[in-house]
Amino acid sequence: MLDGGEFDAEDVIALTAALVRQRTVNVAGADVVEAPAVTVVADVMRGFGWTVTVTEAAPGRPSVVGVIEGSAPGGTLMFEGHVDVVTEGDPALWSFDPFCGDVVDGRLLGRGSADMKSGVAAMIHAARAVQLGGFTGRLVVGVLADEEGMMLGAKRFAADLVAGAIPGVDRVDGVIVCEPEGGEVCPVSKGALRIAIEFTGVMAHGAMPAMGRNPLPAIGSLLIALPEIELGYRAQVGSHPQLGEFSLTPTVLAAGSVDQINVIPATAALAVDVRTVPGIDHPGLITLLTRLADSLADEHGLRAELIVLDDRPPVDTPIESPVVQAMLAGHLAATGAAAVIGGVPGTTDGTILTRDAGLPTVVYGPGGKWIAHQADEYVEVEDILTCTRAYIAAARHFLAATP
């Protein structure tokens, strides 16, 4: 029986392995994604005596939230993570079963081991340790659906929090997002815009191009213009010390069919993945791209439409924020060394929690920053345990400092 805020290292590793062995791959059209892992998590939380709520972010896409009340009122700290993972891809590229969850030479192996089932296991057992040690205030432990997709779980949680619809939770004062960051404490994250630009012309026979209006030359002009826009923004805002440079990357091109090379297509579309840093105005960038698309459409006799598929602003939590200070203190307590202040190259559920509910967030968790989504994904066992200790110390620091 553990008390005094200690935790059982074997339990943390066992929970990580159990979660990795659930194939919770987030792909379009999947009937089951998070549910098997959410069942595991919810059972563990209920076993600890927490108040547990399971909600669906979309049909068949459950999130689970556990709430732990301290001995007296105080601040509320949230730990947040997800259990959906990206596909393993071609299993032949792996040197082990992608969902084995085995520990070999000090590493726990498998898809989602770093991103981010180890973080989920660490935060759950850290919260349990704080519970056993006694505390004032409240802990909220959220495992939210669809992080690898459109972040529907974070959007639902934020909306429910704002509406006062989360049982036992009337406020959240800070969020530690337990994504893999290689030991860095990350108060900043890049923003993301996912944009589709479609040109519509007139279909015609390839032998009679004058009878149609071909949208592909406009796509070509757009592809030439985008790097210039990227360079202009980079010159304007410079390189961010933690996040690096703004990027504007064409990722998908759809037009015509190789089965009918003799047909000029009526439509052509380009998808663009935009990654922004603090200082870049998203509405202004969208307006610029819209004007560019409209200008190219006019030039080629086409109709243009720009669609914003998702808009996630950069996160820039001040270093002085209590949740950042708590995580810095937690890392120091767990490692004996001051943390490196880093940045998240992508977006996390924390982006949505900040955008939609105004919550201060910081990202810190086990696993290498660059290992996510790669074949032969792994996490160092010692890294999982270090982060568990850091979460315990961070929670104590935060709750002691937050009335």
PyMOL commands that set and color helices and strands:
alter all, ss='L'
color gray80, all
select helices_A, chain A and resi 9-20+35-47+91-93+113-133+152-162+209-211+216-237+258-260+282-300+322-335+349-357+381-401
alter helices_A, ss='H'
color red, helices_A
select strands_A, chain A and resi 51-58+61-69+76-81+103-104+107-109+138-143+174-177+185-189+191-200+204-205+247-255+263-264+267-276+303-312+315-316+341-344+361-363+378-380
alter strands_A, ss='S'
color yellow, strands_A
deselect
rebuild
show_as cartoon
